[in-house]
Amino acid sequence: MSKNLAKNADAIVIASGWQPNIAQAEFSALVNPSNTSQFIHERVLLCDQDSATKIAQRSALISETLYPANHSAYSD
């Protein structure tokens, strides 16, 4: 994951459901392509606040939106 993106992300969006590829497709359709966003897990998206708000309003698979996008470093 890009450390720069993680530090600049406004929100973390978490999807529910048993098909993570459907959640990724839905989130990708709702996020403005000019905004920087990144999947950090099959169901977890780092994005700007506008994209997170749009996803929260329109997504069928939204589980949780976290503001601000605090994070901690980890390793495998």
N, C-alpha and C positions, 0 to 999 in steps of 0.2 A: 504494500500500500504506500502511496506517496505521502510522506510526512507533511509536505506542504499542503496538500488537499485536506488531510485530516485536521490540520490546524485552522484552515479557513472555512471548513464546513460549518453551516449554521444549525443543521438538524440531522438527526439519525432517524430513518424511517424503517420500521420493522414490519414485514409482511406475515400474514398467517396463511394457512392452507397447506395442502399436501403436495402441491405442484409448484415448486419454487421457480421453474422456468416461466410459468404463467404470470407469477408476481413480477418477475423481472421484465417481461414483455409489457405488462400493464404500466409499471413504473416508468419504463423507458418511453412509452407513448405519452405519458403525462408530464414528463420533465422537459423543459425547454432545451433543445440540443445545444444552444449557445451557452447554457449554464454548465459549470463544471460539477459533475456528480460521479460517484464511483461506488460500485458494489464491493463491499468488503467481506461479504458472506452471501450465500445463495439467497437469503431473505433480508439482507440488511444493506441499506443504501445511505451513503453520506451525500448530502446535497445542501443547496441554499434554502433559506426559509420560504421563499416564494414557491419553489418547487414542492417543498414539503407540505405547504398549505394546499396547493392544488391537488396533490396526491390524497391528502386527508379528506378533501371535499368530494373527490370523484372516484376514489379507488374502492373496489369491491373487496379487496384483500388486505386492506390496511389493518394492522394489529395495534401499532403504537407509534407515536411520533415523539421524539425526545428533543427538547430545546433547553439549553444550548447543547451543542454536540460535543460534550466533554468526552475525552477518551484517555486511555493510558496505553503506553507501549507494551507489547508482549512479544514473545518469541515462541516458535514451535518447540 
